[in-house]
């Protein structure tokens, strides 16, 4: 009543291949692989977005200017 032997697993594999066919099983494997790959890429992008931005570099220069009203037309 313990675990299945190798012969049990081979019989199950043959039955699954007869029911679904090798093409269907290949398509399922391809879809599953693509989903896992997409998940990993999403996790990498999420890690990059969670990183704190680099601190601004201070150059010691002062920039002077004045604030003007926003105009509708620019020349």
ABEGO torsion letter per residue (X at the ends): XBBBBAAAAAAAAAAAAAAAEAAAAAAAAAAAAAAAAAAAAAAAAAAAAABBBBBBBBAGBBBBBBBBBBBABBX
